[in-house]
């Protein structure tokens, strides 16, 4: 899969751009705040119907503009695909595939598989379990539409139960039972799919980390869920009074945890900056291989300023890895031209370099 060209109007700090890409490696060089990451974010938007960095759509419209527009021309499995997104202020965004508007945006997810490696990935280690669940859900949603739809249904049931918990009126127990039954039904499927996913994903992840680190550290990814402990229906009934006091649901797959370990300890507690970065890059590259296996073609890979805080040996190993035939189209951003040239000298692939200044792009 690849994107051949991208048209942009009024997206973040990019007033207008018409870009044609290399089928292999595309590099964006420039100072911080110039718009390098915004290009990657536009590509992310066309895959996921939302921004990577700002979930409020209207805030992605350039200042003083009334709308934004993104239009990408792709080749997926040797078939041309044109994806359009447009949004006007105070109006609903439009998303179209080959000029046909989607009835549900969720139907688009997975058509254009993509992996985004970003400095913001650090929140997977530093923040709460919801960020790590989002990672699992993001991978599975790109290759399993049933999973995505069941997740949407679960979140709706959870929202309805939480609304009952916060109500100041006395609620009929049967209403709780309705939404709890839905949460258990959809949650059981989600739990089983997460288990299967991690059983396939973790060995790939370990192997990639071993290649990048030189084999000096042992890492793991442990899944913890209330579903593996006791009967969920019983747990929900037993904790209902407590949940009423708290005002939210304490039981369900929305409480699942993914423990990230380094040498048998939580990496959040023992990992250095370089080890954390290696862990996260390995996690995302493992995601790439998992999606490639699921779709039978390589997803687009976005590498946003990923070489900072890594020693030269680890950088070289990452470069060797992504330059293999296992990877397809790659987009790289960096602030240091000499650093980038040093990396590119090791890559014997078709490369296009863009210099970025205040949202403008020169090749």
Secondary structure, DSSP 8 states (H G I E B T S, - for coil): -EEEEEEEEEETTEEEEEEE--SSEEEEE--TTSSHHHHHHHHHHHHHSS-SS---GGGGB-TT-SEEEEEEEEEETTEEEEEEEEEETTS--EEEETTEE-S-GGGTTTTT-EEEE-GGGGHHHHS-HHHHHHHHHHHHHTT-HHHHHHHHHHHHHHHHHHHHHH-SS---HHHHHHHHHHHHHHHHHHHHHHHHHHHHHHHHHHHHHHHHHTS---EEEEEE-GGGTS-HHHHHHHTHHHHHHHTS--SSGGG-EEEEEETTEEHHHH--HHHHHHHHHHHHHHHHHHHHHHHTS--EEEEESTTTT--HHHHHHHHHHHTSTT---EEEEES-HHHHHHHHTT--S-EEEEEEETTEEE-
